[in-house]
Amino acid sequence: MTIADLARRASKLAIDNSPTILTTFGVVGTITTAYLVGKASFEASDVIRLKEAADEERGIVIGNPREVIKDRVKLVWRLYIPSATMGVAAVACIIGANRVGSRRAAGLAAAYSISEKAFDQYKQKVVEKIGERKEEQVRDEIMQERVNESYTPGMEIYGLESGELCYDKFSDRYFKNTVEGIRSAENDLNFALIHDGYASLAEFYQFLGLPSPAYSEGVGWNSDRKLEVRISTMMAHGEKPCLSMDFKNEPTPDYGRFR
């Protein structure tokens, strides 16, 4: 591997991790700024004390408070140049990290939107070719395979103590609830959509009484694209009835925007 190859790899690594690097520099810079300010303050105190002692020996008295402050600033302002420079650099790093993160989030949202539109077109074409009923059967078969692969007797189950076993395809986890409970959560979320204009996936999970994964705050629906839950009946390991829950229109990262 040549030096040029190493340089390209290092450059790509730096670009890929630029938000983390900039944030780290911002934090270190903030701490360093505080240290430099403290150090400069001690030095400034010594300089001012020596100057006041020298003025007193020479009989110089400055009665105007403004003149005193002005005189002290002239004496010590250079001591604060390193801390001011470091503070500006730290702020620049933090702002830079935020800008890079915002651009990447916008890019991911745009890519997700394009993929979503392509997938919707694909689903519509499948329905046109094989019919809605057969398309539903294919969906159910895929969901049954997911349940067969993921369910393990004795695994952690969220939700109500009583109720039917349910599987959430989006978060790939099991919980206990009922068809009525799921429909009630769907209605509650759509009511929030009508009232607020948008709602997150985290809110839907809260209506179901489930813990909300970190990513669920970043995706959701808006009043132009309401939540539609699809519920089917499966068998877990061929012996335990299980309700499967899926979204006809999956949550999107740009749910706060209106189309």
Summary of the structure (lengths in Angstrom):
residues: 259
radius of gyration: 30.9
end to end distance: 49.5
largest distance: 102.6
contacts: 692
relative contact order: 0.09
helix: 66%
strand: 14%
